[in-house]
């Protein structure tokens, strides 16, 4: 093998080793991304799923590592358009964790959801309508989710 071939091979091995080291770093320690640029698309998808708007007001972060973690601060779930209250729920912090492969599966499995600082306002209007019944409540088109553990802190209803 000539000198140029050996140099090219050494360069390729070096690049592959650096890539493997970077991947090992991400898996071992995780990397956190500001996901704010995906906020409009995520809000639209959640509104379609829930049948009402969910505003993600605060920071939105995604951490990739051994698992996928999504952190949302200051989320507000709207009440029905003609309902007795503007917001059904306000969440200060929510963190959902799942295996990376489960994020792309049809039936998604969430390992844990931690929610803190929740304020839920349940109300009825003069005609007896409520703000907690969802349009998709009968399972129409809502994707399947499985949550292994749910932790709630500082909840006010």
Residue pairs with C-beta under 8 A, 6 or more apart in sequence:
1 9
25 31
26 64
26 65
27 65
27 66
28 65
28 66
29 65
30 63
30 64
30 65
30 66
30 69
31 63
31 64
31 65
32 61
32 62
32 63
33 61
33 62
33 63
33 64
34 59
34 60
34 61
35 42
35 60
35 61
35 62
35 70
36 59
36 60
38 60
39 56
39 60
42 56
42 60
43 53
43 54
43 55
43 56
46 54
47 53
47 54
49 136
49 141
49 142
49 143
50 77
50 134
50 136
51 134
51 135
51 136
51 137
52 77
52 78
52 79
52 80
52 81
52 88
52 134
52 135
53 77
53 78
54 75
54 76
54 77
54 78
55 75
55 76
55 78
56 72
56 74
56 75
57 73
57 74
57 75
57 76
58 72
58 73
58 74
58 75
59 71
59 73
60 70
60 71
60 72
60 73
61 70
61 71
62 68
62 69
62 70
62 71
63 69
63 70
63 71
64 100
67 97
67 98
67 99
67 100
67 111
68 97
68 98
68 99
68 100
68 103
69 95
69 96
69 97
70 95
70 96
70 97
71 93
71 94
71 95
72 91
72 93
72 94
72 95
73 92
73 93
74 90
74 91
74 92
75 90
75 91
75 94
76 87
76 89
76 90
76 91
77 87
77 88
77 89
77 90
77 91
78 86
78 87
78 88
79 85
79 86
79 87
79 88
79 121
79 123
79 131
80 129
80 131
80 133
82 125
82 129
83 123
83 125
83 129
83 130
83 131
84 123
84 124
84 125
84 129
84 130
84 131
85 121
85 123
85 131
87 121
88 120
88 121
88 122
88 131
88 132
89 118
89 119
89 120
89 121
90 118
90 119
91 115
91 117
91 118
92 116
92 117
92 118
92 154
93 114
93 115
93 116
93 117
94 113
94 114
94 115
94 116
95 112
95 113
95 114
96 110
96 112
96 113
96 114
97 110
97 111
97 112
97 113
98 108
98 109
98 110
98 111
99 109
99 111
102 108
102 109
102 110
102 111
106 143
106 144
107 143
107 144
107 145
107 146
108 143
108 144
108 145
108 146
109 145
109 146
109 148
110 145
110 146
110 147
110 148
111 148
111 149
112 147
112 148
112 149
112 150
112 151
113 147
113 149
113 150
113 151
114 151
114 153
115 150
115 151
115 152
115 153
115 155
116 152
116 153
116 154
117 153
117 154
118 152
118 154
118 155
118 156
119 155
119 156
120 155
120 156
120 157
121 131
122 130
122 131
122 132
122 157
123 130
123 131
124 130
124 131
136 142
